[in-house]
Amino acid sequence: MRTFVPFREMEALRREIDRAFANAATGSDRLAPTAFLPGRAARAYPLLNVSEDRDNIYVQALAPGIDPQNINVTIQQNSLTIIGEKLAPVGVRAEAFHRNERAAGKFTRSIELPADVDSNRIEARYQDGLLAIILPKSEEAKPRQIAVAVQ
């Protein structure tokens, strides 16, 4: 038997709000486990993987079902922004759905990049629902080997 605790849901909501403000203050961009549930948390879409090697930063955005013409990728200073729109299914009335868990609508996702990039050489490709962005690092951001003189 479960013990009745007044205001349990309100306490859980307060913790979620505190976490959202803490993430906003620290710049954390972690995806909440309830991100796609309406009214539970902000939607972080598309889901991203960001990695890097010596010469490039790689961003992979999971964005299935989106027309590539509806995706806009911009870079300003050290911030990458992906803007787009995922269209709702055509010809299906809302009341005809038994379950509708795939989100549709406009989205914007911005991330801070770990290094400066050469904005003139950025490449973006969309294939099989995956947006792959290659951001070449600027020469200033690449590590340099410095010779040590022996005296």
N, C-alpha and C positions, 0 to 999 in steps of 0.2 A: 504494500500500500504506500502510495506516495504522500509525503507530508505536505500539507497546504502551507505555502509561503506567500504571504501577500506581496504584491508588487514585484514578483520574480521577473516578469516580462519587462517591466519598467527598468529594473536594474540591468538587465541584459541590454536594453536599448541605450541606457546611459553609458555602459562600457563601450558599445560600438561607436557612439558619438565621441567619447573621449579618445578612442583609438584613431578615429578619422581626423580629429583636430591634432593629435600628436603626429600622425603621418604627414599632415599638411605642414606643420611647423618644421619638421625635420626634412621635408622634401622626399620622404619615402614614397615609393610608387608601387608598393606591394599590392597584389590582388587579394582582396578579401574573399574568403571562401563562399560568401553569399552574393558575389558581385552581379550575378545575372538574375537574382530574385528581385522583382519589383518592390521598391520601397525599403529594401534592406541595406543596400550599400551602393556607392557609386560604381558604375560600370566601367571597367578598364578594358577597352576594346580598341584595337585588336590585341590579342595576347602576343607578347614579344619575347624573343631571345636576342640578347646582345652579347657579342664576343669580339675579340680582337687578336691580331697577331702583330708582328713588328711593323707592317706596312698599312694595314687596313682595320677598320671597324666594320663588323658585319651585323646587320639587323635583319632578323627574320620575323615577319608579322603573319600570324595565322588569321587569314581573312577569307574563308570559303564563301562561295555564293555571291561574291561582289563583282560587278562589272568593272574591269580595270579602268574604264573611262570615268568611273565615279570615285577614283582615288587620286588624291593630291598630296604629294610629298614635298615639303619645304624644309629648308635649313636656314637658320638665322643665328649667327655667332656660333654658340656651342649647343644649340637646341634643335633637335629633329622633330618635326611635326607631321603626323599622318592624319589627313582629313578625308572622309569619305561618307558614303551612304550605302547601306545594305537595304535593298528594296524588299518589301513584303511580297509574298507569293501573289501572283496575278490570277484573278478569276476565282479566288476562294473567299467566301464571305466569312467574316470574323466569327459568327455564330456557328459555322460549320466545323470549327476546330474542336476536337476532343482534348487535345493537348497542344500547347504552343510554347515551346521552350527555347526556340531559336530566335534571338533578338533581331529586330529590324529597325532601321532608322539611321539618322545621322550620327557620326561619331568623330571625335577628335582625340588624338593621343599624342602627347609631347613628352620627350625624354631629354635629359641632359646627357651629352656624349662625354666619354671619359678622356677625350683628347681633341685638339683642334684638327679640322679636316680641310682638305682642298675641295671647296665647293664646286669647282669647275670640272672635276673628274668623277663625280658621284654617278653611280649606275643603279637603276631600280628595274627589277623584272618581276612580273606576276605570272605564276604558272601553278596550276592544280591547287588553287586556293592559298598559295603561299607567296607573300610579297617579300622578295629578297633585295636588300639594299646593301651595296658595297660603298663604303665611305673611305677613300684613301686619306691617310693621315697627311697633314701638312709636313713639310720638311723640318720645321721647327719642333714638331711634336715627336718625330722619330728619334729613337735613341742613337747616340753617336759614340763611336769607339774613339777613345782618346789614348794616344800613345804615351807611354811613360818613359821619359828619358832617363838613362842610366848615367850617373856622374862619376 
